[in-house]
Amino acid sequence: MTQPEALRALLQAVAQGHTDPDTALEQLRHFDFEAVADFACVDHHRSLRTGFPEVVWGPGKTVDQIAAILEALGAQSPLVMATRISPEVYEQLRLKLPKLQYFSLPRLCVLGPWPAPIHSGCIGLVSAGTADLAVAEEAAHTAELCGFRVQRFWDLGVAGLHRLLSHRQAIAAMDVLVVVAGMEGALPSVVAGLVDCPVIAVPTSIGYGANFQGLAPLLTMLNSCAPGIGVVNIDNGFGAAILAGQILRRAQKLADRK
């Protein structure tokens, strides 16, 4: 049950007399936001506004802080996610949160059941190289956790363009594409010239010295001559997936109005 559904169920219970107002008030006490000790103020209304609960950014936080924030969010939401969690941090977290799931390649922690696809549309994930998979899988996992169908197309960089062209029809059938590339970052431009759907480009920090930790592909993507490309920050697979989901949800709302 999502938070909007939980709120609707609570209001219906009050209206039908199954829950008294004082009990409902207690349940709503931290429904919008909640202070966690003296280091965080978690946003329980995030899913009502954006369609997905607040996500915990791991770096810079202690294990105790991450665990406390996950517990606070998990008390109000059936699904909670933390990003950029190292294996060492996860080993400590699971002692505090035994039900915490870990996905090592994208470095994601998930608390709660894996959701089935509930939204229309399919998000295609295209990765230039195997070294880009950590960022690409962060995007893929995030999109799936948001309730979208995902199709993966890995290792299709422009150094072997025939590999991309062999998947051309399947890629063109996607509703939104997230294209992840390091090195010179040319792949999103090529893909955008072949499809009629939105393309979200994700530069990665993978590459030799003149890659400048992802700055070179970022500039390539920003300077693309192919129309229909939006660019997120370096290594931001999470942000790309959230944007792809927002595009599809808005498209569905427009279709429903008609």
Backbone as numpy.savetxt, mean C-alpha at the origin, in Angstrom:
# Nx Ny Nz CAx CAy CAz Cx Cy Cz
-14.40 -7.16 9.18 -15.24 -5.96 9.18 -14.36 -4.72 9.18
-14.62 -3.79 8.22 -13.85 -2.55 8.19 -14.38 -1.59 9.24
-13.63 -0.51 9.49 -14.07 0.44 10.50 -15.39 1.11 10.13
-15.61 1.53 8.86 -16.93 2.07 8.52 -18.06 1.09 8.79
-17.82 -0.20 8.49 -18.85 -1.21 8.76 -19.07 -1.37 10.26
-18.00 -1.29 11.05 -18.12 -1.40 12.50 -18.93 -0.24 13.07
-18.69 0.96 12.54 -19.44 2.13 13.00 -20.91 1.99 12.63
-21.19 1.53 11.41 -22.58 1.36 10.98 -23.28 0.32 11.85
-22.58 -0.77 12.15 -23.16 -1.82 12.98 -23.45 -1.32 14.39
-22.55 -0.48 14.92 -22.76 0.07 16.26 -23.97 1.00 16.28
-24.10 1.85 15.27 -25.23 2.78 15.20 -26.54 2.01 15.05
-26.53 0.93 14.25 -27.73 0.13 14.10 -28.11 -0.56 15.40
-27.08 -1.00 16.14 -27.35 -1.66 17.42 -28.01 -0.70 18.40
-27.56 0.56 18.41 -28.18 1.57 19.28 -29.60 1.86 18.82
-29.78 2.02 17.51 -31.11 2.33 16.97 -32.11 1.22 17.25
-31.65 -0.03 17.25 -32.53 -1.17 17.47 -32.66 -1.54 18.94
-31.96 -0.81 19.81 -32.06 -1.06 21.23 -31.21 -2.20 21.75
-30.31 -2.73 20.91 -29.46 -3.83 21.35 -28.26 -3.34 22.16
-27.90 -2.07 21.99 -26.78 -1.46 22.72 -27.26 -0.15 23.32
-26.98 0.06 24.60 -27.41 1.31 25.22 -26.43 2.43 24.87
-26.85 3.68 24.91 -26.00 4.81 24.52 -24.70 4.91 25.29
-24.70 4.59 26.59 -23.47 4.68 27.38 -22.43 3.68 26.90
-22.87 2.47 26.58 -21.94 1.47 26.05 -21.39 1.91 24.70
-22.26 2.45 23.85 -21.80 2.94 22.55 -20.82 4.08 22.70
-21.08 4.97 23.66 -20.17 6.10 23.90 -18.79 5.59 24.30
-18.76 4.56 25.14 -17.47 4.01 25.57 -16.71 3.42 24.38
-17.43 2.77 23.47 -16.79 2.20 22.29 -16.29 3.28 21.33
-16.96 4.43 21.34 -16.58 5.53 20.45 -15.53 6.46 21.05
-15.16 6.20 22.30 -14.27 7.13 23.00 -12.98 7.38 22.23
-12.42 6.31 21.65 -11.18 6.45 20.89 -11.41 6.14 19.41
-12.62 6.41 18.94 -12.92 6.06 17.56 -12.22 6.97 16.56
-11.97 8.22 16.93 -11.34 9.13 15.98 -9.81 9.10 16.09
-9.28 9.43 17.27 -7.84 9.29 17.48 -7.58 8.99 18.94
-6.38 8.48 19.19 -6.08 8.01 20.54 -4.60 8.26 20.84
-4.33 8.82 21.99 -2.94 9.00 22.42 -2.38 7.66 22.89
-1.18 7.36 22.45 -0.48 6.16 22.88 0.74 6.60 23.68
0.65 6.42 25.01 1.71 6.91 25.92 2.00 8.37 25.60
3.27 8.72 25.54 3.64 10.11 25.26 4.38 10.25 23.94
4.22 9.25 23.03 5.02 9.28 21.80 4.19 9.18 20.52
2.88 8.95 20.60 2.10 8.80 19.38 0.66 9.21 19.61
-0.01 9.56 18.52 -1.43 9.86 18.54 -2.01 9.20 17.29
-2.56 8.01 17.46 -2.96 7.21 16.30 -4.30 7.68 15.76
-4.44 7.58 14.45 -5.59 8.11 13.71 -6.54 6.97 13.38
-7.58 6.79 14.18 -8.54 5.72 13.94 -9.53 6.05 12.82
-9.61 7.30 12.40 -10.54 7.70 11.35 -9.93 7.61 9.95
-8.67 7.18 9.86 -7.98 7.19 8.57 -8.74 6.39 7.50
-9.25 5.24 7.87 -9.96 4.41 6.87 -11.27 5.05 6.42
-11.92 5.81 7.31 -13.14 6.50 6.92 -12.86 7.57 5.87
-11.70 8.21 5.98 -11.37 9.29 5.06 -10.71 8.80 3.79
-9.81 7.82 3.91 -8.97 7.44 2.78 -9.19 6.02 2.28
-9.96 5.22 3.02 -10.22 3.86 2.58 -9.26 2.82 3.11
-8.24 3.23 3.87 -7.28 2.28 4.44 -6.79 2.80 5.78
-6.63 1.89 6.77 -6.22 2.36 8.10 -4.83 2.99 8.10
-4.54 3.70 9.18 -3.20 4.26 9.33 -2.16 3.15 9.32
-1.06 3.41 8.65 0.03 2.43 8.55 1.22 2.93 9.36
1.87 2.00 10.06 2.98 2.34 10.94 4.29 2.31 10.15
5.02 3.41 10.17 6.36 3.49 9.58 7.36 3.01 10.63
8.10 1.95 10.31 8.95 1.31 11.30 10.23 2.04 11.68
11.04 2.49 10.70 12.33 3.10 11.05 12.18 4.31 11.98
13.11 4.40 12.92 13.09 5.53 13.84 12.28 5.28 15.10
11.57 4.17 15.15 10.77 3.83 16.33 11.40 2.64 17.06
11.22 2.59 18.36 11.68 1.45 19.13 10.70 0.30 18.96
11.14 -0.90 19.35 10.26 -2.06 19.28 9.04 -1.85 20.17
9.24 -1.31 21.36 8.12 -1.07 22.27 7.13 -0.07 21.67
7.63 0.96 21.02 6.75 1.95 20.41 5.94 1.34 19.27
6.60 0.57 18.40 5.89 -0.07 17.28 4.81 -1.00 17.80
5.16 -1.81 18.80 4.19 -2.77 19.35 2.99 -2.06 19.97
3.25 -0.99 20.71 2.15 -0.26 21.35 1.23 0.39 20.32
1.81 0.93 19.26 1.00 1.57 18.23 0.18 0.52 17.48
0.79 -0.61 17.15 0.06 -1.68 16.47 -1.09 -2.19 17.33
-0.86 -2.33 18.62 -1.93 -2.79 19.52 -3.07 -1.79 19.57
-2.75 -0.50 19.65 -3.78 0.53 19.71 -4.59 0.56 18.42
-3.92 0.47 17.28 -4.63 0.46 16.00 -5.45 -0.82 15.85
-4.88 -1.95 16.26 -5.57 -3.22 16.13 -6.81 -3.34 16.97
-6.90 -2.54 18.05 -8.09 -2.56 18.89 -9.30 -1.96 18.18
-9.06 -1.13 17.17 -10.15 -0.47 16.45 -10.29 -0.92 15.00
-9.25 -1.56 14.46 -9.27 -1.96 13.06 -8.91 -3.43 12.94
-9.59 -4.17 12.06 -9.28 -5.60 11.91 -7.97 -5.85 11.18
-7.42 -4.82 10.53 -6.20 -4.99 9.76 -5.25 -3.83 10.04
-4.03 -4.15 10.42 -3.01 -3.14 10.71 -1.72 -3.55 10.02
-1.01 -2.56 9.50 0.22 -2.85 8.77 1.35 -1.94 9.22
2.56 -2.48 9.26 3.75 -1.69 9.54 4.75 -1.93 8.41
5.39 -0.86 7.95 6.32 -0.95 6.83 7.76 -0.78 7.28
8.66 -1.30 6.42 10.11 -1.20 6.63 10.54 -1.77 7.98
10.07 -2.96 8.26 10.42 -3.65 9.49 11.53 -4.66 9.18
12.67 -4.51 9.81 13.78 -5.43 9.58 13.49 -6.77 10.23
14.13 -7.84 9.77 13.93 -9.16 10.39 14.26 -9.16 11.88
15.30 -8.40 12.27 15.69 -8.34 13.67 14.61 -7.70 14.53
13.99 -6.64 14.01 12.92 -5.97 14.74 11.69 -6.88 14.82
11.39 -7.57 13.72 10.24 -8.48 13.74 10.41 -9.57 14.79
11.61 -10.13 14.92 11.83 -11.19 15.90 11.51 -10.71 17.31
11.76 -9.44 17.58 11.41 -8.88 18.89 9.92 -8.56 18.98
9.34 -8.10 17.87 7.92 -7.75 17.88 7.03 -8.96 18.09
7.40 -10.09 17.49 6.52 -11.25 17.59 6.47 -11.84 18.99
7.45 -11.48 19.83 7.39 -11.88 21.23 6.28 -11.12 21.96
6.00 -9.92 21.51 4.95 -9.09 22.10 3.61 -9.29 21.39
3.67 -9.61 20.08 2.47 -9.77 19.27 2.57 -11.10 18.52
2.23 -12.20 19.16 2.42 -13.53 18.55 1.67 -13.73 17.23
0.57 -13.01 17.02 -0.21 -13.18 15.80 0.30 -12.33 14.63
1.37 -11.59 14.85 1.91 -10.71 13.82 2.51 -11.54 12.68
2.09 -11.23 11.44 2.65 -11.89 10.26 3.78 -11.04 9.69
4.77 -11.71 9.08 5.90 -10.97 8.52 6.18 -11.44 7.10
6.43 -10.48 6.22 6.79 -10.74 4.84 8.16 -10.13 4.60
9.15 -11.00 4.48 10.54 -10.56 4.57 11.00 -9.72 3.37
10.56 -10.05 2.16 11.05 -9.31 1.00 10.59 -7.85 1.02
9.29 -7.58 1.18 8.86 -6.17 1.27 9.04 -5.58 2.65
9.44 -6.39 3.63 9.66 -5.95 5.01 8.38 -5.35 5.63
7.29 -6.11 5.50 6.00 -5.68 6.02 5.55 -6.58 7.16
4.95 -5.97 8.17 4.28 -6.70 9.23 2.78 -6.45 9.11
1.99 -7.51 9.30 0.54 -7.39 9.18 -0.10 -8.05 10.39
-1.04 -7.33 10.99 -1.80 -7.84 12.13 -3.25 -7.93 11.69
-3.77 -9.16 11.61 -5.14 -9.35 11.16 -5.19 -10.29 9.98
-6.38 -10.75 9.60 -6.53 -11.69 8.49 -6.27 -11.04 7.14
-5.72 -11.83 6.22 -5.47 -11.33 4.86 -6.81 -11.18 4.15
-7.14 -9.99 3.65 -8.48 -9.78 3.07 -8.61 -10.37 1.68
-9.81 -10.76 1.34 -10.12 -11.15 -0.03 -10.36 -9.89 -0.86
-10.16 -9.95 -2.17 -10.43 -8.77 -3.01 -11.89 -8.34 -2.90
-12.11 -7.07 -2.65 -13.47 -6.56 -2.51 -13.77 -5.42 -3.48
-12.74 -4.89 -4.13 -12.93 -3.76 -5.05 -12.84 -4.24 -6.50
-13.49 -3.51 -7.37 -13.40 -3.81 -8.79 -12.08 -3.28 -9.35
-11.69 -3.85 -10.46 -10.45 -3.41 -11.09 -9.27 -4.25 -10.66
-8.23 -4.24 -11.48 -7.02 -5.01 -11.20 -5.81 -4.09 -11.35
-4.90 -4.16 -10.39 -3.68 -3.36 -10.40 -2.53 -4.23 -10.90
-1.89 -3.79 -11.95 -0.73 -4.51 -12.48 0.55 -3.95 -11.89
1.43 -4.84 -11.44 2.72 -4.45 -10.89 3.81 -4.91 -11.85
4.56 -3.97 -12.38 5.62 -4.28 -13.34 6.96 -3.88 -12.73
7.88 -4.83 -12.66 9.19 -4.57 -12.09 10.25 -4.69 -13.18
11.19 -3.75 -13.17 12.26 -3.76 -14.17 13.23 -4.91 -13.93
13.67 -5.10 -12.68 14.66 -6.12 -12.40 14.39 -6.82 -11.08
15.06 -7.94 -10.88 14.90 -8.69 -9.64 15.31 -7.86 -8.44
16.31 -7.00 -8.60 16.77 -6.17 -7.50 15.73 -5.14 -7.07
14.72 -4.90 -7.91 13.66 -3.95 -7.58 12.48 -4.61 -6.86
12.56 -5.92 -6.63 11.40 -6.66 -6.13 10.98 -6.26 -4.73
11.90 -5.83 -3.88 11.50 -5.44 -2.52 10.50 -4.30 -2.57
10.77 -3.31 -3.41 9.86 -2.16 -3.55 8.59 -2.59 -4.28
8.74 -3.41 -5.31 7.58 -3.86 -6.07 6.65 -4.71 -5.21
7.22 -5.58 -4.37 6.38 -6.41 -3.51 5.73 -5.59 -2.39
6.39 -4.52 -1.95 5.74 -3.63 -0.99 4.47 -3.06 -1.61
4.56 -2.67 -2.88 3.38 -2.15 -3.57 2.33 -3.24 -3.76
2.76 -4.43 -4.17 1.82 -5.52 -4.43 1.09 -5.94 -3.16
1.84 -6.12 -2.07 1.22 -6.52 -0.81 0.25 -5.44 -0.32
0.65 -4.18 -0.42 -0.21 -3.09 0.02 -1.51 -3.07 -0.76
-1.42 -3.22 -2.08 -2.63 -3.23 -2.92 -3.55 -4.38 -2.54
-2.98 -5.55 -2.29 -3.79 -6.70 -1.89 -4.43 -6.47 -0.53
-3.69 -5.88 0.40 -4.24 -5.59 1.71 -5.35 -4.54 1.64
-5.31 -3.69 0.61 -6.37 -2.71 0.38 -7.62 -3.34 -0.23
-7.53 -4.61 -0.60 -8.69 -5.30 -1.15 -8.77 -5.32 -2.66
-7.62 -5.17 -3.34 -7.61 -5.18 -4.80 -6.95 -6.44 -5.34
-7.39 -6.83 -6.52 -6.71 -7.90 -7.24 -5.42 -7.34 -7.83
-4.37 -8.15 -7.79 -3.06 -7.73 -8.25 -2.50 -8.78 -9.20
-1.89 -8.32 -10.28 -1.17 -9.22 -11.17 0.27 -8.73 -11.27
1.21 -9.66 -11.08 2.62 -9.32 -11.05 3.29 -9.64 -12.39
4.16 -8.73 -12.84 4.98 -8.91 -14.03 6.41 -8.54 -13.66
7.23 -9.55 -13.38 8.56 -9.27 -12.84 9.67 -9.42 -13.89
10.72 -8.63 -13.71 11.96 -8.70 -14.49 11.73 -8.43 -15.97
11.12 -7.27 -16.25 10.80 -6.89 -17.63 11.50 -5.60 -18.03
12.71 -5.39 -17.55 13.43 -4.14 -17.82 13.77 -3.95 -19.28
14.10 -2.70 -19.63 14.31 -2.34 -21.03 15.59 -2.92 -21.61
16.47 -3.47 -20.78 17.67 -4.11 -21.32 17.32 -5.34 -22.16
16.13 -5.90 -21.91 15.61 -7.01 -22.72 14.18 -6.70 -23.08
13.99 -5.79 -24.01 12.65 -5.25 -24.30 11.68 -6.32 -24.77
12.20 -7.38 -25.38 11.33 -8.46 -25.86 10.57 -9.12 -24.70
11.16 -9.10 -23.51 10.47 -9.68 -22.34 9.21 -8.89 -22.03
9.30 -7.56 -22.07 8.13 -6.71 -21.83 7.09 -6.92 -22.92
7.53 -6.94 -24.17 6.60 -7.05 -25.29 5.88 -8.39 -25.30
6.51 -9.42 -24.73 5.86 -10.73 -24.68 4.65 -10.72 -23.73
4.59 -9.74 -22.83 3.46 -9.60 -21.89 2.58 -8.41 -22.24
2.75 -7.88 -23.44 2.09 -6.61 -23.78 0.58 -6.66 -23.62
-0.07 -7.70 -24.11 -1.53 -7.77 -24.04 -2.02 -7.86 -22.60
-1.35 -8.67 -21.79 -1.77 -8.83 -20.39 -1.57 -7.53 -19.62
-0.47 -6.84 -19.88 -0.20 -5.57 -19.20 -1.22 -4.52 -19.63
-1.55 -4.49 -20.91 -2.51 -3.50 -21.42 -3.91 -3.74 -20.88
-4.18 -4.94 -20.37 -5.51 -5.26 -19.84 -5.69 -4.79 -18.40
-4.64 -4.31 -17.76 -4.73 -3.85 -16.38 -5.49 -2.51 -16.30
-6.08 -2.23 -15.16 -6.83 -0.99 -14.97 -5.95 0.16 -14.48
-4.95 -0.16 -13.70 -3.91 0.79 -13.27 -2.61 0.01 -13.23
-1.51 0.66 -13.60 -0.21 0.01 -13.55 0.72 0.74 -12.60
1.44 -0.02 -11.80 2.53 0.51 -10.98 3.81 -0.07 -11.56
4.69 0.79 -12.05 5.91 0.35 -12.73 7.11 0.76 -11.90
7.91 -0.23 -11.50 9.01 -0.02 -10.56 10.33 -0.24 -11.29
11.24 0.74 -11.20 12.51 0.61 -11.91 13.60 1.42 -11.24
14.81 0.87 -11.25 16.00 1.60 -10.79 16.87 1.91 -11.98
18.19 1.86 -11.78 19.15 2.19 -12.84 18.78 3.54 -13.48
18.52 3.54 -14.82 18.17 4.80 -15.49 16.67 5.10 -15.41
15.85 4.11 -15.05 14.43 4.35 -14.83 13.60 4.54 -16.08
13.96 3.89 -17.19 13.26 4.14 -18.45 11.97 3.33 -18.60
11.80 2.28 -17.81 10.69 1.36 -18.04 9.30 2.02 -18.01
8.99 2.90 -17.04 7.65 3.50 -17.05 7.33 4.26 -18.33
8.31 4.93 -18.91 8.06 5.65 -20.17 7.69 4.70 -21.29
8.39 3.58 -21.36 8.09 2.59 -22.40 6.69 2.01 -22.18
6.38 1.63 -20.95 5.08 1.04 -20.65 3.96 2.03 -20.95
4.13 3.30 -20.55 3.08 4.30 -20.75 2.81 4.54 -22.24
3.79 4.26 -23.09 3.57 4.40 -24.52 2.82 3.24 -25.15
2.54 2.21 -24.33 1.88 1.01 -24.85 0.47 0.80 -24.31
0.07 1.55 -23.28 -1.20 1.28 -22.60 -2.04 2.55 -22.51
-3.34 2.37 -22.22 -4.24 3.52 -22.10 -4.72 3.74 -20.67
-4.09 3.08 -19.69 -4.49 3.25 -18.29 -3.46 4.11 -17.57
-3.80 4.62 -16.37 -2.82 5.40 -15.61 -1.59 4.55 -15.26
-0.43 5.17 -15.30 0.83 4.52 -14.95 1.45 5.28 -13.78
1.67 4.58 -12.69 2.33 5.17 -11.52 3.75 4.66 -11.49
4.70 5.56 -11.63 6.12 5.19 -11.71 6.77 5.28 -10.33
7.56 4.25 -10.02 8.26 4.20 -8.73 9.75 4.05 -9.00
10.55 5.10 -8.77 12.00 4.94 -8.90 12.57 4.22 -7.68
13.56 3.37 -7.90 14.20 2.71 -6.78 15.65 3.17 -6.65
16.22 2.91 -5.50 17.60 3.31 -5.23 18.61 2.28 -5.73
18.16 1.36 -6.59 19.03 0.34 -7.14 19.79 0.89 -8.34
21.11 0.77 -8.33 21.90 1.22 -9.48 23.32 1.54 -9.11
24.15 1.78 -10.11 25.54 2.15 -9.88 25.63 3.59 -9.38
26.83 4.07 -9.17 27.04 5.35 -8.51 26.28 6.52 -9.08
26.23 6.65 -10.41 25.53 7.78 -11.02 24.01 7.64 -10.93
23.56 6.54 -10.38 22.14 6.40 -10.07 21.75 7.34 -8.93
22.77 7.72 -8.12 22.58 8.66 -7.00 21.44 8.23 -6.07
21.48 6.94 -5.68 20.49 6.38 -4.75 19.05 6.61 -5.19
18.81 6.59 -6.49 17.45 6.70 -7.01 17.11 8.05 -7.63
18.00 9.01 -7.47 17.72 10.34 -8.05 17.70 10.29 -9.57
18.59 9.52 -10.18 18.62 9.44 -11.65 17.32 8.89 -12.22
16.81 7.73 -11.75 15.52 7.27 -12.29 14.36 8.18 -11.93
14.43 8.84 -10.76 13.37 9.79 -10.41 13.29 10.91 -11.45
14.43 11.47 -11.82 14.44 12.56 -12.81 14.01 12.05 -14.19
14.43 10.84 -14.54 14.01 10.26 -15.82 12.49 10.16 -15.89
11.89 9.66 -14.81 10.44 9.48 -14.78 9.71 10.83 -14.79
10.24 11.81 -14.06 9.62 13.13 -14.06 9.72 13.81 -15.42
10.77 13.47 -16.18 10.99 14.09 -17.48 10.46 13.25 -18.63
9.67 12.24 -18.33 9.18 11.35 -19.38 8.35 12.11 -20.41
8.54 11.75 -21.68 7.72 12.35 -22.74 6.43 11.57 -22.96
6.30 10.41 -22.32 5.07 9.62 -22.45 4.00 10.21 -21.53
2.79 10.47 -22.03 1.73 11.04 -21.19 1.12 9.99 -20.28
0.45 10.46 -19.25 -0.29 9.56 -18.38 0.52 8.94 -17.26
1.69 9.53 -16.92 2.54 8.99 -15.87 2.49 9.89 -14.64
2.29 9.29 -13.49 2.45 9.98 -12.22 3.63 9.34 -11.50
4.41 10.13 -10.78 5.64 9.63 -10.16 5.57 9.82 -8.65
5.90 8.76 -7.91 6.02 8.87 -6.46 7.48 8.91 -6.07
7.74 9.02 -4.80 9.11 9.19 -4.32 9.92 7.90 -4.44
11.21 8.04 -4.26 12.14 6.92 -4.39 11.80 5.81 -3.40
11.69 4.59 -3.91 11.42 3.38 -3.12 10.04 3.37 -2.45
9.13 4.23 -2.88 7.83 4.35 -2.22 6.78 3.45 -2.87
6.98 2.14 -2.74 6.00 1.21 -3.27 4.67 1.32 -2.55
4.71 1.57 -1.25 3.48 1.73 -0.47 2.63 2.87 -1.02
3.23 4.04 -1.20 2.49 5.19 -1.70 1.91 4.98 -3.08
2.65 4.25 -3.93 2.15 3.97 -5.28 0.92 3.10 -5.23
0.92 2.09 -4.36 -0.23 1.20 -4.26 -1.46 1.92 -3.72
-1.26 2.78 -2.73 -2.39 3.54 -2.18 -2.99 4.44 -3.25
-2.14 5.10 -4.05 -2.62 5.96 -5.12 -3.39 5.14 -6.17
-2.87 3.99 -6.53 -3.56 3.13 -7.50 -4.94 2.74 -6.98
-5.01 2.41 -5.70 -6.30 2.06 -5.10 -7.28 3.22 -5.10
-6.78 4.41 -4.83 -7.66 5.58 -4.83 -8.21 5.86 -6.22
-7.39 5.65 -7.24 -7.85 5.85 -8.61 -9.00 4.88 -8.93
-8.84 3.62 -8.56 -9.87 2.63 -8.86 -11.13 2.85 -8.04
-10.98 3.23 -6.78 -12.17 3.49 -5.96 -12.95 4.69 -6.49
-12.24 5.72 -6.91 -12.91 6.90 -7.47 -13.61 6.54 -8.77
-12.97 5.72 -9.59 -13.61 5.29 -10.85 -14.89 4.53 -10.56
-14.90 3.71 -9.52 -16.09 2.96 -9.16 -17.20 3.88 -8.69
-16.82 4.90 -7.89 -17.83 5.87 -7.43 -18.46 6.61 -8.61
-17.66 6.98 -9.58 -18.19 7.66 -10.75 -19.13 6.74 -11.53
-18.75 5.47 -11.63 -19.60 4.51 -12.33 -20.91 4.31 -11.59
-20.86 4.28 -10.27 -22.08 4.10 -9.47 -23.04 5.28 -9.61
-22.48 6.49 -9.76 -23.33 7.68 -9.95 -24.14 7.59 -11.23
-23.53 7.00 -12.25 -24.22 6.89 -13.54 -25.31 5.83 -13.50
